Amino acid sequence: MLTRLLLFIPRLFVGAQRFTMPRGFRRDWVLSEEDFASTVRVGGHKPVQGLIEQLRSLYLALVEKVGETGSIAVCSPCKREGRSTAIVNLAITMAHDTGRNVTILDLDLADPDQAELLEIPLAPGFTDFRSGDRVTDYLALTSHPGLTLLHAGAPTPDAVKDLQSGRLEEVLEQLREMGHFVIVDTPAALGNVDARIIAERVSGVATLVKLGKTKRSDLAPYYRAYRDLPLLGAICNYHEAWIPRWLQRFL
């Protein structure tokens, strides 16, 4: 009972969008067309469908705040909080439901993994982009209609210099003019200036918190460092309700 109470407390303070990862949902489990085929749309007793419904609520809230051609960075205080998997599933759901063009921009330059999650080969990307280039030449198609990926690109010895070079602003502007909604994957925020640089250049910042793992001692310095930026709310990740399954369908 004490553990359940402690897991509930962050929901009182985070107080924004959240989605539920079903039990056994692996780090590399990406939603597929089959997951959207079910006609059952009641959250709770159908775990994957419940996840999709939460993602739908999330992208609708984000679009309302930053616009249909906006850009958001999904940041988390620490590593291994499920940020990359959350981003790819959010992007897939949005592209599938709306028919809009959605682009994932992988700016975790030291440890990019969006290509692996989407099962597409590595290709030139952000660090290879030069002023005057067309961003369309660097967009990789995925198996999901409407969803494209801009890879991190070749390893770089100075990620801060690349992010401050004006390259990111040009990429985001070109994607905005093309009508794309952009979701940016960032490195862990604490102890890494890259995430702050990225967050300053997008329309808004969504904070991902892994319930049961992210510590309050990590959230406090994160929010102090980012409080002057357009924070859109928090995504509470990997939350499992302790309400019995038979009761969840009535909630």
C-alpha positions as CSV (number, residue, x, y, z in Angstrom):
1,M,0.0,0.0,0.0
2,L,2.8,2.4,0.8
3,T,4.4,1.8,-2.6
4,R,1.1,2.5,-4.4
5,L,0.7,5.7,-2.4
6,L,4.3,6.8,-3.4
7,L,3.6,6.1,-7.0
8,F,0.4,8.2,-6.9
9,I,2.0,11.2,-5.3
10,P,3.8,12.4,-8.5
11,R,0.5,12.5,-10.3
12,L,-0.6,15.2,-7.9
13,F,2.4,17.4,-8.7
14,V,3.0,16.7,-12.4
15,G,-0.7,17.2,-13.2
16,A,-0.6,17.0,-17.0
17,Q,-0.9,14.5,-19.8
18,R,0.0,10.9,-19.2
19,F,-0.3,7.7,-21.0
20,T,-0.2,4.1,-19.8
21,M,2.4,1.6,-21.1
22,P,0.8,-1.9,-20.8
23,R,2.5,-4.5,-18.8
24,G,5.4,-6.2,-20.7
25,F,5.6,-3.3,-23.1
26,R,9.3,-3.5,-24.1
27,R,11.5,-0.6,-24.8
28,D,11.6,-1.5,-28.5
29,W,7.9,-2.2,-28.9
30,V,6.6,0.2,-31.5
31,L,3.0,0.5,-32.5
32,S,2.0,-1.1,-35.8
33,E,-1.0,-1.0,-38.1
34,E,-2.4,-4.0,-36.4
35,D,-2.6,-2.2,-33.1
36,F,-4.9,0.4,-34.7
37,A,-7.1,-2.2,-36.3
38,S,-9.1,-3.0,-33.2
39,T,-12.5,-1.4,-32.9
40,V,-12.5,-1.6,-29.1
41,R,-11.7,1.9,-27.8
42,V,-12.1,1.5,-24.0
43,G,-9.0,2.3,-22.0
44,G,-8.0,-0.1,-19.3
45,H,-9.0,-3.6,-20.1
46,K,-7.4,-3.4,-23.6
47,P,-3.8,-2.3,-22.7
48,V,-2.5,-1.3,-26.2
49,Q,-5.8,0.3,-27.2
50,G,-5.7,2.2,-23.9
51,L,-2.2,3.4,-24.7
52,I,-3.4,4.6,-28.2
53,E,-6.3,6.5,-26.6
54,Q,-3.9,8.3,-24.2
55,L,-1.6,9.2,-27.1
56,R,-4.5,10.6,-29.0
57,S,-5.4,12.9,-26.1
58,L,-1.8,13.9,-25.8
59,Y,-1.2,14.9,-29.4
60,L,-4.5,16.8,-29.5
61,A,-3.4,18.8,-26.5
62,L,0.0,19.5,-28.0
63,V,-1.5,20.7,-31.3
64,E,-3.8,23.0,-29.5
65,K,-0.9,24.6,-27.7
66,V,1.7,24.9,-30.5
67,G,-0.3,24.7,-33.7
68,E,-0.5,22.2,-36.5
69,T,2.9,23.1,-37.9
70,G,4.6,23.6,-34.5
71,S,7.6,21.9,-33.0
72,I,8.0,20.3,-29.6
73,A,10.9,18.9,-27.8
74,V,10.3,15.9,-25.5
75,C,12.8,16.2,-22.6
76,S,13.4,14.0,-19.6
77,P,15.7,14.7,-16.6
78,C,17.6,11.4,-16.9
79,K,18.4,8.6,-19.3
80,R,16.3,5.4,-19.8
81,E,13.0,7.0,-18.9
82,G,11.3,5.8,-22.1
83,R,11.6,9.1,-24.0
84,S,12.5,7.7,-27.4
85,T,9.8,5.0,-27.4
86,A,7.2,7.5,-26.3
87,I,8.1,9.9,-29.1
88,V,8.0,7.3,-31.8
89,N,4.6,6.0,-30.6
90,L,3.2,9.5,-30.3
91,A,4.4,10.4,-33.8
92,I,2.9,7.1,-35.3
93,T,-0.4,7.7,-33.7
94,M,-0.6,11.3,-34.8
95,A,0.4,10.5,-38.4
96,H,-2.1,7.6,-38.5
97,D,-5.1,9.5,-37.1
98,T,-4.7,12.9,-38.7
99,G,-3.0,12.3,-42.1
100,R,-0.7,15.2,-41.3
101,N,3.0,15.1,-42.1
102,V,4.9,14.4,-38.9
103,T,8.7,14.4,-38.6
104,I,10.8,13.0,-35.8
105,L,14.0,15.0,-35.5
106,D,16.6,12.8,-33.6
107,L,18.9,15.2,-31.8
108,D,20.2,12.8,-29.2
109,L,23.5,13.1,-31.1
110,A,25.5,11.0,-28.7
111,D,23.1,8.1,-28.6
112,P,20.5,8.2,-31.4
113,D,18.1,5.3,-31.5
114,Q,15.1,6.5,-33.5
115,A,16.4,4.7,-36.7
116,E,16.6,1.4,-34.8
117,L,13.1,1.8,-33.3
118,L,11.6,2.5,-36.7
119,E,13.7,-0.2,-38.3
120,I,15.1,2.0,-41.1
121,P,18.8,2.1,-42.2
122,L,21.0,4.9,-41.1
123,A,21.5,7.8,-43.5
124,P,22.9,11.4,-43.6
125,G,21.0,13.6,-41.2
126,F,21.1,16.7,-39.0
127,T,24.9,16.9,-38.6
128,D,25.4,16.5,-42.3
129,F,22.9,19.3,-43.2
130,R,24.5,22.6,-44.4
131,S,23.0,26.0,-44.8
132,G,21.2,26.2,-48.1
133,D,20.5,22.5,-48.3
134,R,17.0,21.3,-48.8
135,V,15.8,19.4,-45.7
136,T,13.7,17.1,-48.0
137,D,17.0,15.5,-49.2
138,Y,17.6,14.3,-45.6
139,L,14.2,13.0,-44.6
140,A,14.0,9.2,-44.4
141,L,10.6,7.6,-45.2
142,T,9.2,5.1,-42.6
143,S,6.7,2.3,-43.0
144,H,4.0,4.6,-41.5
145,P,2.3,6.9,-44.0
146,G,3.0,10.6,-43.3
147,L,5.8,9.9,-40.8
148,T,9.4,10.8,-41.7
149,L,12.6,10.8,-39.7
150,L,15.5,13.2,-39.8
151,H,18.4,11.1,-38.5
152,A,21.0,12.5,-36.1
153,G,23.6,12.2,-38.8
154,A,27.3,11.5,-38.6
155,P,29.0,11.5,-35.1
156,T,30.1,15.0,-34.2
157,P,33.0,16.0,-31.9
158,D,31.2,19.2,-30.8
159,A,27.4,18.8,-30.6
160,V,27.0,22.2,-28.9
161,K,28.6,24.0,-31.8
162,D,26.4,22.2,-34.3
163,L,23.2,23.0,-32.4
164,Q,24.2,26.7,-32.0
165,S,25.3,27.1,-35.6
166,G,21.8,28.2,-36.9
167,R,21.4,24.8,-38.5
168,L,18.5,23.8,-36.2
169,E,16.6,27.0,-36.8
170,E,16.9,26.5,-40.6
171,V,15.7,22.9,-40.4
172,L,12.7,23.7,-38.2
173,E,11.8,26.7,-40.5
174,Q,11.9,24.5,-43.6
175,L,9.8,21.8,-42.0
176,R,7.3,24.4,-40.8
177,E,6.9,25.9,-44.3
178,M,6.3,22.3,-45.6
179,G,3.5,21.9,-43.1
180,H,5.2,19.3,-40.9
181,F,4.6,18.8,-37.2
182,V,8.0,18.2,-35.6
183,I,8.8,16.1,-32.5
184,V,12.4,16.4,-31.3
185,D,14.1,13.7,-29.4
186,T,16.7,15.2,-27.0
187,P,19.4,13.9,-24.8
188,A,18.8,13.7,-21.0
189,A,18.4,17.2,-19.7
190,L,20.4,17.0,-16.4
191,G,24.2,17.5,-16.9
192,N,23.7,18.1,-20.6
193,V,23.5,21.5,-22.2
194,D,22.4,20.1,-25.5
195,A,18.8,19.6,-24.4
196,R,18.6,23.2,-23.1
197,I,19.9,24.6,-26.5
198,I,17.2,22.5,-28.3
199,A,14.4,23.5,-26.0
200,E,15.1,27.2,-26.6
201,R,14.5,26.8,-30.3
202,V,11.2,24.9,-30.5
203,S,7.6,26.0,-30.0
204,G,7.2,24.1,-26.7
205,V,8.7,21.6,-24.3
206,A,7.0,18.4,-23.0
207,T,8.5,16.8,-20.0
208,L,8.6,13.0,-19.7
209,V,8.6,11.5,-16.3
210,K,8.9,7.8,-15.6
211,L,6.8,7.1,-12.6
212,G,8.5,4.8,-10.1
213,K,11.9,5.8,-11.5
214,T,12.3,9.6,-11.9
215,K,13.3,11.1,-8.6
216,R,11.9,14.3,-7.1
217,S,15.5,15.3,-6.5
218,D,16.0,15.2,-10.3
219,L,12.7,16.9,-11.2
220,A,13.5,19.9,-9.0
221,P,16.7,21.0,-10.7
222,Y,15.2,20.2,-14.1
223,Y,12.2,22.6,-13.5
224,R,14.4,25.3,-12.1
225,A,16.6,25.2,-15.2
226,Y,13.7,25.1,-17.7
227,R,11.1,27.3,-15.9
228,D,11.7,30.2,-18.3
229,L,10.9,28.1,-21.4
230,P,7.4,27.3,-22.8
231,L,6.7,24.1,-20.8
232,L,3.6,22.4,-22.1
233,G,3.1,19.9,-19.3
234,A,4.3,16.4,-18.4
235,I,3.9,13.0,-19.8
236,C,3.8,10.4,-17.1
237,N,5.2,7.2,-18.5
238,Y,5.0,3.6,-17.4
239,H,2.2,4.0,-14.9
240,E,0.3,0.9,-14.0
241,A,-3.0,1.3,-12.2
242,W,-3.6,-1.0,-9.2
243,I,-7.4,-0.9,-9.9
244,P,-8.7,-4.4,-10.7
245,R,-9.2,-5.0,-14.5
246,W,-12.9,-5.7,-14.1
247,L,-13.4,-2.3,-12.5
248,Q,-11.3,-0.3,-15.0
249,R,-13.8,-0.8,-17.8
250,F,-16.4,1.2,-15.8
251,L,-14.1,4.2,-15.2
